[in-house]
Amino acid sequence: MAEDGGEHQVAPQSEFPIGLIGAGIVATILVIFIVSNNHQTKINFLWLDTTMPMWAVILIAGALGAFIGWTVSVIRRRSKRKN
């Protein structure tokens, strides 16, 4: 039992979610990487054979990664609500 009468103080929750800070850092790194990689590159993916700017490839990959991460978080939240 706690010596202070059994009462526990709860730390106040941050008004700024830590996930948003992480997303901001990742977005900043992604922008720097895009700006520094502006050359053309050949893409061979399934039936797609093309040449496009590397920044576009990075942007598409980043957008797909963000979408997949968002989808997983939505699925997790919904499964927690059901339990």
N, C-alpha and C positions, 0 to 999 in steps of 0.2 A: 504494500500500500504506500502511496506517496506521503511524504512528511508534511506537505502543505494542505492537509485536510482532504486529500483525494481528488482535488480538482485539477484537471489538466487544461492548460491553455493551448488553443489551436492557433497555429501561425496563420496570419491572414493570407488568403490566396492572392497571387499576383494578378493584376488587372490585365497584364500582357502575356498571352499564352506563349510558352516556351517553344511550341511547334511553329509558331509564326516567326520567331526569331531564327530558328533553324532554316525555315523556308526562305527567309530573306537572305541569309548567308549563302545558301545554295544558289539562289537566283543571281546574286552578285557574282559569284564565281562563274556561273554559266554565261553571264553577259561578258565578262572579261575573256573567257575562253572563246566565245563567238567572235568578238572583235579581233582577237589575235589569229584566228583561223579563217581568213577570207578567200583562200584559194579554191580553185575548182577541184573536184574529186569525182572519180568514177564509182558509181553505185551498181552493185550486182546483188539483187535481193529477189528471190523467187523468179518471177517473170519480168521484173523491172531491171533493165539495163540502161542507165542514163548517166549523164554528167551533170552535177549541180554544185553550187557553192557549199563549202564545208559548213558555213554558218547555218545554212538551211537544214543540213543533215543533223547538226547538233540541236537546233531548235526543235525539229520534229521529234528527235529522241527524247529531249527534255520534256516536251509536251506529253508524249506517250507515257513517260515515267511518272509525271505528275498525275495524269489521269488514272493510271493503274494504282498509284498510292492512294488517291482520293477514293477510288472504288473499293479498295480493301478496307479503308477506314469506315466507309458507310456500311459495308457488310458486317464488320465487327460491332459497330454501334447497334445495328438492328438485331444481331444475335444476342447481345447483352440485354436488350430490352425484353426479349422473349423469355429470358431466364428469370 
